[in-house]
Every structure is written in C-alpha cells, then in structure tokens.
C-alpha cells in the first residue's frame, strides 16, 4: 500500500524532501521494514538517521520517515506531523478505493437487477417467475443452492421451487416460510444450527416476499462461501422486491385472464339461454301475443315458453327461479325443460297436470340445493273464449277483462320444489276480444326508486289498467319503459320477464 502511495504521490514526497533539505537536513527518505523505498539526495542511504517517525494505517505500522542531520524536539514534531499527513492520505486512498469498489458493485447489482426485470417480462406464470428469480439470485449472491416458495390467497396449490431439486428438505423450507411470515423479517441461520448440520449445509438466508401487503412468498439462499453479511442481505432484499413486483403483475394478469375467460363463458351462457327462449312468437287464432325477457345480469333465472302443436291446445308458461346469475340460469333450464316436455308429450295435458308432473320431477333436486321456482301455465283452445291456467306461487299475474277492472290472479299452490305434491288446480277465465292477461316476474314489482321505495303489485296493477287499450306489442314496450322510468335508470336488481296475451278484436 505504501509503495502504491509513493507511486501515485511521488511529487508530494519530493516536495517534503526539498523542504527538509532546505532546513539543513543532510538526507530525507521513506523506509519500509528497514528497506529504503526512496531517498534524497541520491546516493545517501540514511544509515544513521537522526530523527524517525512511523507511518501508520489502521493501527498497523507500514513504514517510517527518516531524516539525517537534524535533531531535537521541534524536528521530531515536524517529522511526526509529516508522517501523520501521509497516514491520513493513505486512509483517504483506502476509503476512496472502498467507495469505488462499492460503486462498481452497486452498478453491477443494478445492472443485474435490470437484467432480471427484463428476463421476467415475458413470464406469464408465478412458477416461471420464481424459477428465474431463484436462478438469478443464486448467481448474484453466489450461493451454492436455493429455494423459492409461494402461497396463493386462492385455493391453488402452494409452489416450491428448488435449485438443485434437493437443496433443502421441503418441511424445513416451509417451516422457515411460516416463521418469516409471522415475523415479517428475514431469517439467517449459521453453521451452529442443528437443522443445517443435519443436511450438511453451512449457512442459510431466508428473505420474505410481500405481495399485496402480506407475506405470500419467500426466497432462500443456502451455502454461501464466507456466510451472509449486510451487503448480501441488502442485495437479497432488493431481489425480493423485484420478485414481489413481478408476482403482483403475474397475479393481476391471471385475474384479468380469468375474468376474460369468465366473461366469455357468461356470454356463451347468455347466448345459450336466449336460444332456449322462443325465437318467434306463435300465431294463434283469436290471440295477440307478445313476450320479452331482460336478465339483470348476463344470464338469469326467468323464462317463458310457447308450445304450439297441430291438433292440440296452445300452451304457454312463465317462471322465475330463486336467485340470480349462472346458478339461477342452470336451474331455470331444468324448470323450463320439465314444463315444456310435460306440456308437449303428455297425452292430455292440462295446466294442473303439467304442474303436478313437473313438481314431482324437480322436487328432489330443488330440495337438495335449497331453491324453488314459481310458475304460471296457461292453456287456450283456438276458437274458444276460455283460458285455463294453473299458478304455482307466481306473481304478478294480472287479468283485465274488456268490461271490468284489472285484478290480480292469486296463486292457489306453493312454488315448484316447496312441497313434494303440487296442489295446483285448473282455473278458468274468459279470454275473448280485448280481454287482457299479463304474466310478469317480480323483477317488475320489485323495481326501486331513488328513495328506495318499490313499485309494488298494486301500482303494477294500476299500470296495467292504464295500458289495457293498447296492443300487446305496445303494452310490452310501455311496461318496460314505465318501470325503467320509475327506477330512474338505476341498474336492474332482478330479471324482468313479461308475457302479454290479449284477445284479438273481432
């Protein structure tokens, strides 16, 4: 070190020598272990110096300054001050070298972290990310082996990645993970730890990785030569932070992917459900028929259906399964299918018989999952003026005769799936010219206004009364408009389905 300083600071030493020679010294020199490194004037070896001062660095003596021809306290103090100055220069040189090394190391680490980030950009799974982070961390920290873990918040399986595959017993890795999660701090184990000795390891550093505010992952470095010190811990923490950001990005990507997949599946379910509804309205002599369904979500639990067969009466149905969304849609399909098949294939179908058989088919399944379905089935013989119907807990169903006032047709039986036996009975009403029957689901009567007040059945009956002179098509359009206006444009709380049957004017 002293030789290097002489090489870089030779001019400074020459200036000191000239000052001492000007004061009357016969010689000035720098020695190390009694060997002359440099001296002035040339040829004078300072065999018998009159004054000597040591050059120290970090409590160690590296060499000394020697002067011949001058002695006394003043010259001793002056020479000691020069030696102290050289010691101070040595310290500054040493600190500068350390700072330079730190800067180089920091630059290398920043470059390595940047490369790590670039490498992880194309990864689309947490497993790929963990494997890359572990590999790069081992290289940067110079660990012989390592592991990385991830415990997702969902029901997915936890991940454990090791390099090499048997770097650590899995039970030890997971124990360290849970300890770090509890303390939210890194864990460092030395060679005195019995757990490491048992597997032939010397040292270990486990760093927790916070994801979305909680410790969901961790990375462990095993067997680093010289152990893990502050710079290694700091570097591993920086790697963990990079891994945290990348894992969060992966989770967000996966969530977006899952949501897109769910939207696709829901769109498909919506198309399937809409395909189950009649594509065209039936043409039945003596009747003006219109219907419309509008789910609150992409799919819903409401349905309507028309069955027209040559030589058989016209049968229609409307129903509402408890719940909303995909589960309600699945149960709606079951209910519609049961009613449709009975109405289509029974030798002598009547609303009462259709309800009884459908309830028997669906009761066990509905009871098992804790749901029920309200339904209304009507039957009309073309050319007649009578409608036969059965009502299993369904509302609102409003009848408005051309020469009377609108009234609510109440159900005479519980909904499908409530009791093992349906108590529906065939009911009859007149359905001649301008007589009106409207069967709706409770998505209409449950609409709420800005004050959280519901429309209710009474107001719905009043609304039907005000619209009875219109055609079936106009009534459907106006009922949807009026309920939307009442709700002041708020999103639907429930599915809305409507069937309007009106006697055609003669």
C-alpha positions as CSV (number, residue, x, y, z in Angstrom):
1,X,0.0,0.0,0.0
2,X,2.9,2.4,0.9
3,X,4.7,1.6,-2.3
4,X,1.5,2.3,-4.3
5,X,1.1,5.6,-2.5
6,X,4.7,6.6,-3.3
7,X,4.0,5.8,-7.0
8,X,0.8,7.9,-7.1
9,X,2.1,10.7,-4.7
10,X,5.8,10.9,-5.7
11,X,5.7,14.7,-6.2
12,X,4.3,15.2,-2.7
13,X,7.1,13.2,-1.2
14,X,9.7,15.0,-3.3
15,X,8.3,18.4,-2.0
16,X,8.7,17.1,1.6
17,X,12.2,16.1,0.9
18,X,13.1,19.5,-0.6
19,X,11.6,21.3,2.4
20,X,13.7,19.2,4.9
21,X,16.9,19.6,2.8
22,X,16.3,23.4,2.8
23,X,16.0,23.4,6.6
24,X,19.6,21.9,6.7
25,X,18.9,18.1,6.7
26,X,21.6,16.1,5.0
27,X,19.1,13.4,3.8
28,X,15.4,12.5,3.8
29,X,13.9,9.1,3.0
30,X,11.0,6.7,3.2
31,X,11.6,3.3,4.6
32,X,9.7,0.1,5.0
33,X,10.9,-2.7,7.2
34,X,14.4,-1.1,7.2
35,X,14.5,-1.1,3.4
36,X,14.8,2.2,1.7
37,X,11.9,2.9,-0.7
38,X,13.0,6.3,-1.8
39,X,15.5,8.9,-0.5
40,X,17.1,12.3,-1.2
41,X,19.7,13.2,-2.2
42,X,20.6,10.3,-4.5
43,X,23.3,8.1,-3.1
44,X,22.6,8.9,0.5
45,X,21.2,5.7,2.2
46,X,20.4,7.2,5.7
47,X,22.3,4.6,7.5
48,X,22.2,6.7,10.7
49,X,19.1,8.8,10.8
50,X,18.9,11.5,13.5
51,X,15.0,11.6,13.5
52,X,12.4,8.8,12.7
53,X,8.6,9.0,12.6
54,X,6.3,6.0,11.9
55,X,3.7,5.9,9.1
56,X,0.6,4.1,10.4
57,X,-2.7,2.8,8.8
58,X,-5.5,1.1,10.8
59,X,-3.3,0.8,13.8
60,X,-0.6,-1.0,11.8
61,X,2.9,0.4,11.0
62,X,3.5,0.4,7.3
63,X,6.9,2.2,7.3
64,X,8.6,5.3,8.5
65,X,10.1,8.7,7.5
66,X,13.7,9.3,8.2
67,X,15.8,12.5,8.4
68,X,19.6,12.8,8.9
69,X,21.5,15.9,10.1
70,X,18.7,17.5,12.2
71,X,17.6,16.5,15.7
72,X,15.7,17.9,18.6
73,X,12.0,18.1,19.7
74,X,11.0,20.6,17.1
75,X,12.2,18.5,14.2
76,X,10.7,15.3,15.7
77,X,7.3,17.0,15.9
78,X,7.6,18.3,12.4
79,X,8.6,14.9,11.0
80,X,5.8,13.2,13.0
81,X,3.3,15.7,11.6
82,X,4.5,14.8,8.1
83,X,4.1,11.1,8.9
84,X,0.6,11.7,10.2
85,X,-0.3,13.5,7.0
86,X,0.9,10.6,4.9
87,X,-1.1,8.2,7.1
88,X,-4.1,10.4,6.5
89,X,-3.5,10.3,2.8
90,X,-3.3,6.5,3.0
91,X,-6.6,6.4,4.8
92,X,-8.3,8.6,2.2
93,X,-6.8,6.4,-0.6
94,X,-8.2,3.3,1.1
95,X,-11.6,4.9,1.6
96,X,-11.7,6.0,-2.0
97,X,-10.9,2.5,-3.2
98,X,-13.6,1.1,-1.0
99,X,-16.1,3.7,-2.3
100,X,-15.0,2.9,-5.9
101,X,-15.5,-0.9,-5.2
102,X,-18.9,-0.2,-3.6
103,X,-19.9,1.9,-6.6
104,X,-18.7,-0.8,-9.0
105,X,-20.6,-3.5,-7.0
106,X,-23.7,-1.3,-6.8
107,X,-23.6,-0.7,-10.5
108,X,-23.1,-4.4,-11.2
109,X,-26.1,-5.2,-8.9
110,X,-28.3,-2.5,-10.5
111,X,-27.4,-3.9,-14.0
112,X,-28.1,-7.5,-12.8
113,X,-31.5,-6.4,-11.3
114,X,-32.3,-4.6,-14.5
115,X,-31.5,-7.7,-16.5
116,X,-33.5,-9.8,-14.0
117,X,-36.5,-7.5,-14.6
118,X,-36.1,-7.7,-18.4
119,X,-35.8,-11.5,-18.2
120,X,-39.0,-11.8,-16.2
121,X,-41.0,-9.6,-18.5
122,X,-42.1,-12.4,-20.8
123,X,-43.1,-14.8,-17.9
124,X,-46.8,-15.4,-17.6
125,X,-46.9,-17.7,-14.5
126,X,-45.7,-17.4,-11.0
127,X,-43.8,-20.7,-11.3
128,X,-41.7,-19.3,-14.2
129,X,-41.1,-16.1,-12.2
130,X,-39.9,-17.9,-9.1
131,X,-37.6,-20.2,-11.1
132,X,-36.0,-17.2,-12.8
133,X,-35.7,-15.1,-9.6
134,X,-34.1,-18.0,-7.8
135,X,-31.6,-18.7,-10.5
136,X,-30.5,-15.1,-10.8
137,X,-30.4,-14.6,-7.0
138,X,-28.1,-17.6,-6.6
139,X,-25.8,-16.2,-9.2
140,X,-25.8,-12.6,-7.8
141,X,-25.4,-13.6,-4.2
142,X,-23.0,-16.5,-5.1
143,X,-25.0,-19.1,-3.2
144,X,-24.5,-22.8,-4.0
145,X,-28.2,-23.7,-3.8
146,X,-31.5,-22.1,-3.0
147,X,-35.3,-22.3,-3.0
148,X,-38.4,-20.1,-3.6
149,X,-41.9,-20.5,-2.3
150,X,-45.3,-19.0,-3.0
151,X,-48.6,-19.5,-1.2
152,X,-51.5,-18.0,-3.2
153,X,-54.5,-16.4,-1.5
154,X,-56.8,-18.6,-3.6
155,X,-57.4,-22.3,-3.3
156,X,-54.5,-23.1,-5.7
157,X,-51.7,-25.4,-4.6
158,X,-48.6,-23.7,-2.9
159,X,-45.4,-23.7,-5.0
160,X,-41.9,-24.7,-4.0
161,X,-39.0,-24.4,-6.5
162,X,-35.5,-25.6,-5.6
163,X,-32.1,-25.5,-7.3
164,X,-30.9,-28.2,-7.2
165,X,-34.1,-30.1,-6.6
166,X,-33.0,-31.4,-3.2
167,X,-31.4,-28.1,-2.0
168,X,-33.4,-28.3,1.3
169,X,-35.9,-30.7,2.8
170,X,-39.4,-29.3,1.9
171,X,-40.6,-29.4,5.5
172,X,-37.6,-27.1,6.6
173,X,-38.2,-24.7,3.7
174,X,-41.9,-24.4,4.6
175,X,-41.2,-24.0,8.3
176,X,-38.8,-21.1,7.5
177,X,-41.5,-19.6,5.3
178,X,-44.1,-19.6,8.0
179,X,-41.7,-18.3,10.6
180,X,-40.8,-15.4,8.3
181,X,-44.4,-14.7,7.5
182,X,-45.2,-14.5,11.2
183,X,-42.3,-12.2,12.0
184,X,-42.2,-10.4,8.6
185,X,-38.4,-10.4,8.8
186,X,-35.5,-12.3,7.2
187,X,-34.1,-15.4,8.9
188,X,-30.4,-16.1,9.0
189,X,-29.0,-19.5,10.1
190,X,-25.3,-20.3,10.7
191,X,-23.3,-23.4,10.8
192,X,-24.0,-23.9,14.5
193,X,-27.7,-24.5,13.7
194,X,-28.5,-28.2,14.2
195,X,-31.1,-28.1,11.3
196,X,-28.4,-27.1,8.8
197,X,-25.8,-29.5,10.2
198,X,-28.3,-32.4,9.8
199,X,-28.5,-31.7,6.0
200,X,-24.8,-30.8,5.5
201,X,-25.4,-27.1,5.0
202,X,-23.2,-24.4,6.4
203,X,-25.4,-21.2,6.3
204,X,-28.8,-20.0,5.1
205,X,-30.6,-16.8,4.4
206,X,-34.4,-16.7,4.0
207,X,-36.0,-13.5,2.8
208,X,-39.8,-13.0,2.9
209,X,-41.5,-11.5,-0.1
210,X,-44.5,-9.3,0.4
211,X,-47.2,-9.4,-2.2
212,X,-50.2,-7.1,-2.0
213,X,-49.3,-6.1,1.6
214,X,-48.9,-9.6,3.0
215,X,-46.1,-12.2,3.0
216,X,-47.1,-14.6,0.3
217,X,-43.7,-15.8,-0.9
218,X,-40.2,-16.2,0.1
219,X,-36.7,-16.9,-1.3
220,X,-33.8,-18.8,0.4
221,X,-30.1,-18.8,-0.3
222,X,-28.1,-21.8,1.0
223,X,-24.3,-22.2,1.4
224,X,-22.6,-19.0,0.5
225,X,-18.8,-19.0,1.0
226,X,-18.0,-16.7,3.9
227,X,-21.6,-16.5,5.1
228,X,-24.3,-13.9,4.6
229,X,-23.3,-10.4,5.6
230,X,-25.0,-7.0,5.4
231,X,-24.3,-6.4,1.6
232,X,-25.7,-9.9,0.8
233,X,-28.8,-9.3,2.9
234,X,-29.3,-6.0,1.2
235,X,-28.9,-7.5,-2.3
236,X,-31.3,-10.4,-1.5
237,X,-33.9,-7.9,-0.2
238,X,-33.6,-5.9,-3.5
239,X,-34.1,-9.2,-5.4
240,X,-37.1,-10.0,-3.2
241,X,-38.6,-6.6,-4.0
242,X,-38.2,-7.2,-7.7
243,X,-39.8,-10.6,-7.3
244,X,-42.7,-9.0,-5.4
245,X,-43.5,-6.6,-8.2
246,X,-43.3,-9.3,-10.8
247,X,-45.5,-11.7,-8.8
248,X,-48.1,-8.9,-8.4
249,X,-48.0,-8.4,-12.1
250,X,-48.5,-12.1,-12.7
251,X,-51.5,-12.3,-10.3
252,X,-53.1,-9.3,-12.0
253,X,-52.5,-10.9,-15.4
254,X,-54.0,-14.1,-14.2
255,X,-57.0,-12.3,-12.7
256,X,-57.6,-10.4,-15.9
257,X,-57.3,-13.7,-17.9
258,X,-59.7,-15.4,-15.6
259,X,-62.2,-12.5,-15.8
260,X,-61.9,-12.5,-19.6
261,X,-62.5,-16.3,-19.6
262,X,-65.5,-15.9,-17.3
263,X,-66.9,-13.1,-19.5
264,X,-66.5,-15.3,-22.5
265,X,-68.3,-18.2,-20.7
266,X,-71.0,-15.9,-19.5
267,X,-71.5,-14.5,-23.0
268,X,-71.8,-18.1,-24.2
269,X,-74.3,-18.9,-21.4
270,X,-76.3,-15.8,-22.3
271,X,-76.5,-16.9,-26.0
272,X,-77.5,-20.4,-25.0
273,X,-80.1,-19.1,-22.6
274,X,-81.5,-16.7,-25.2
275,X,-81.6,-19.6,-27.7
276,X,-83.8,-21.6,-25.3
277,X,-86.4,-18.8,-25.4
278,X,-88.8,-18.9,-28.3
279,X,-87.2,-17.3,-31.4
280,X,-90.6,-16.4,-32.9
281,X,-93.9,-15.6,-31.4
282,X,-96.7,-18.1,-32.1
283,X,-99.6,-17.2,-34.3
284,X,-102.8,-18.4,-32.5
285,X,-106.2,-17.5,-34.0
286,X,-108.0,-15.2,-31.6
287,X,-105.0,-14.1,-29.7
288,X,-102.5,-11.1,-29.8
289,X,-99.3,-12.4,-28.1
290,X,-96.1,-10.7,-27.2
291,X,-93.2,-11.6,-24.7
292,X,-89.8,-10.2,-23.6
293,X,-87.2,-11.2,-21.1
294,X,-84.4,-8.9,-19.8
295,X,-81.9,-10.5,-17.3
296,X,-80.4,-8.4,-14.6
297,X,-77.0,-9.9,-15.3
298,X,-75.7,-11.7,-18.4
299,X,-77.9,-14.7,-17.5
300,X,-80.9,-15.1,-15.2
301,X,-83.5,-17.3,-13.7
302,X,-86.6,-16.2,-15.6
303,X,-88.1,-17.9,-18.6
304,X,-91.1,-18.0,-20.8
305,X,-92.2,-20.7,-23.3
306,X,-94.8,-21.3,-26.0
307,X,-95.9,-24.8,-27.2
308,X,-97.9,-24.9,-30.4
309,X,-98.7,-28.3,-31.9
310,X,-101.2,-29.2,-34.6
311,X,-104.5,-30.6,-33.2
312,X,-103.6,-29.7,-29.6
313,X,-104.3,-26.6,-27.5
314,X,-101.9,-23.7,-27.3
315,X,-99.9,-23.8,-24.0
316,X,-97.7,-21.0,-22.7
317,X,-95.7,-20.7,-19.4
318,X,-93.6,-18.2,-17.5
319,X,-91.4,-18.9,-14.5
320,X,-88.9,-17.4,-12.1
321,X,-86.2,-19.5,-10.2
322,X,-84.9,-18.1,-6.9
323,X,-81.5,-16.4,-7.2
324,X,-79.7,-14.7,-10.0
325,X,-76.8,-15.3,-12.3
326,X,-75.4,-18.5,-13.6
327,X,-76.8,-20.8,-10.9
328,X,-80.3,-19.5,-11.4
329,X,-79.8,-19.9,-15.2
330,X,-79.0,-23.6,-14.8
331,X,-82.0,-24.2,-12.6
332,X,-84.2,-22.2,-14.9
333,X,-83.2,-24.5,-17.8
334,X,-84.2,-27.5,-15.7
335,X,-87.6,-26.0,-14.8
336,X,-88.3,-24.9,-18.4
337,X,-87.4,-28.3,-19.8
338,X,-89.6,-30.1,-17.3
339,X,-92.6,-28.0,-18.0
340,X,-92.0,-28.0,-21.8
341,X,-91.6,-31.8,-22.0
342,X,-94.8,-32.4,-20.0
343,X,-96.8,-29.9,-22.0
344,X,-95.5,-31.3,-25.3
345,X,-95.6,-35.1,-24.6
346,X,-98.5,-35.8,-22.1
347,X,-101.4,-37.3,-24.0
348,X,-103.9,-34.9,-22.5
349,X,-102.0,-32.0,-21.0
350,X,-103.7,-29.6,-18.7
351,X,-102.1,-26.8,-16.6
352,X,-102.8,-28.7,-13.4
353,X,-101.3,-32.0,-14.7
354,X,-98.2,-30.2,-16.2
355,X,-97.6,-28.5,-12.8
356,X,-98.1,-31.7,-10.8
357,X,-95.7,-33.8,-13.0
358,X,-93.1,-31.0,-13.2
359,X,-93.1,-30.6,-9.4
360,X,-92.6,-34.4,-9.0
361,X,-89.6,-34.3,-11.4
362,X,-87.9,-31.3,-9.8
363,X,-88.8,-31.6,-6.1
364,X,-85.8,-33.8,-5.0
365,X,-83.2,-31.8,-6.9
366,X,-84.6,-28.4,-5.7
367,X,-84.8,-29.6,-2.1
368,X,-81.2,-30.8,-2.2
369,X,-79.9,-27.3,-3.3
370,X,-82.5,-25.3,-1.4
371,X,-84.2,-23.5,-4.2
372,X,-87.7,-23.2,-5.7
373,X,-89.4,-21.8,-8.8
374,X,-92.6,-20.0,-9.3
375,X,-94.5,-20.8,-12.5
376,X,-97.7,-20.0,-14.4
377,X,-99.1,-22.3,-17.1
378,X,-101.9,-21.3,-19.4
379,X,-103.8,-23.3,-22.0
380,X,-106.0,-21.9,-24.8
381,X,-108.1,-23.8,-27.3
382,X,-108.1,-21.8,-30.6
383,X,-111.6,-20.6,-31.4
384,X,-112.8,-20.7,-27.9
385,X,-113.1,-17.7,-25.5
386,X,-111.8,-19.6,-22.4
387,X,-108.3,-19.7,-20.9
388,X,-107.5,-22.5,-18.4
389,X,-104.5,-21.9,-16.1
390,X,-102.6,-23.1,-13.0
391,X,-100.5,-20.9,-10.8
392,X,-97.7,-22.3,-8.6
393,X,-96.8,-19.3,-6.4
394,X,-96.3,-16.9,-9.3
395,X,-96.9,-13.2,-9.2
396,X,-97.8,-10.8,-10.6
397,X,-100.4,-12.2,-12.9
398,X,-103.0,-9.5,-13.9
399,X,-106.3,-10.1,-15.7
400,X,-108.2,-7.2,-17.2
401,X,-111.5,-8.0,-18.8
402,X,-112.6,-5.6,-21.5
403,X,-115.7,-4.7,-19.5
404,X,-114.1,-4.6,-16.0
405,X,-111.1,-3.5,-13.9
406,X,-107.7,-5.0,-13.7
407,X,-107.4,-7.6,-10.9
408,X,-104.5,-9.8,-9.5
409,X,-104.8,-13.5,-10.1
410,X,-103.5,-15.1,-6.9
411,X,-101.7,-18.4,-6.8
412,X,-103.6,-21.4,-5.5
413,X,-100.4,-23.5,-4.7
414,X,-96.9,-23.1,-3.5
415,X,-94.0,-22.8,-5.8
416,X,-92.4,-25.8,-7.5
417,X,-90.0,-27.6,-5.2
418,X,-91.5,-26.4,-1.9
419,X,-93.8,-29.5,-1.3
420,X,-93.5,-33.0,-2.7
421,X,-97.0,-32.7,-4.2
422,X,-98.4,-29.8,-6.1
423,X,-101.8,-28.5,-5.1
424,X,-102.5,-26.5,-8.3
425,X,-105.9,-26.8,-9.8
426,X,-107.2,-25.9,-13.2
427,X,-108.7,-22.4,-13.1
428,X,-110.7,-20.7,-15.9
429,X,-111.3,-17.2,-17.1
430,X,-112.8,-15.6,-20.1
431,X,-110.4,-14.6,-22.9
432,X,-112.4,-13.1,-25.6
433,X,-111.8,-10.0,-27.7
434,X,-109.9,-7.2,-25.8
435,X,-109.7,-9.3,-22.7
436,X,-106.1,-9.0,-21.4
437,X,-103.9,-11.3,-19.4
438,X,-100.4,-10.2,-18.3
439,X,-98.0,-12.6,-16.6
440,X,-94.8,-11.0,-15.3
441,X,-91.9,-11.8,-12.9
442,X,-91.2,-9.9,-9.7
443,X,-88.4,-8.0,-11.4
444,X,-91.1,-5.5,-12.4
445,X,-92.8,-5.1,-9.0
446,X,-89.5,-5.0,-7.1
447,X,-88.1,-2.1,-9.0
448,X,-86.9,0.7,-6.6
449,X,-86.9,4.4,-7.0
450,X,-84.4,7.0,-5.7
451,X,-86.0,6.8,-2.2
452,X,-85.6,3.0,-2.2
453,X,-89.4,2.6,-2.5
454,X,-90.6,-0.4,-4.5
455,X,-93.1,-0.2,-7.3
456,X,-95.2,-3.0,-5.7
457,X,-98.1,-5.1,-7.0
458,X,-100.8,-2.5,-6.5
459,X,-99.0,0.1,-8.7
460,X,-98.3,-2.6,-11.3
461,X,-102.0,-3.5,-11.4
462,X,-102.8,0.3,-11.8
463,X,-100.2,0.5,-14.6
464,X,-101.9,-2.4,-16.4
465,X,-105.2,-0.7,-16.0
466,X,-103.9,2.4,-17.7
467,X,-102.5,0.4,-20.7
468,X,-105.3,-2.1,-21.4
469,X,-106.5,-0.3,-24.6
470,X,-103.1,-0.8,-26.3
471,X,-101.9,-3.7,-28.4
472,X,-99.8,-6.5,-26.9
473,X,-96.7,-5.1,-28.5
474,X,-97.3,-1.6,-27.2
475,X,-98.1,-2.9,-23.7
476,X,-94.8,-4.8,-23.5
477,X,-92.9,-1.7,-24.6
478,X,-94.7,0.6,-22.2
479,X,-94.3,-1.7,-19.2
480,X,-90.6,-1.8,-19.6
481,X,-90.4,1.9,-20.2
482,X,-92.6,2.8,-17.2
483,X,-90.7,0.5,-14.8
484,X,-87.4,1.9,-16.0
485,X,-88.7,5.4,-15.5
486,X,-89.8,4.6,-12.0
487,X,-86.4,3.2,-11.2
488,X,-84.8,6.4,-12.6
489,X,-82.4,4.5,-14.7
490,X,-80.9,2.5,-11.8
491,X,-79.4,-0.9,-12.7
492,X,-81.8,-3.8,-12.6
493,X,-81.9,-5.6,-9.3
494,X,-83.7,-8.6,-10.7
495,X,-84.6,-10.3,-14.0
496,X,-87.6,-8.9,-15.8
497,X,-89.8,-11.2,-18.0
498,X,-93.2,-10.5,-19.4
499,X,-95.9,-12.4,-21.4
500,X,-98.9,-10.5,-22.7
501,X,-101.9,-12.4,-24.0
502,X,-104.8,-10.3,-25.4
503,X,-108.0,-11.4,-27.1
504,X,-107.9,-10.2,-30.7
505,X,-110.6,-7.8,-31.6
506,X,-113.3,-9.4,-33.8
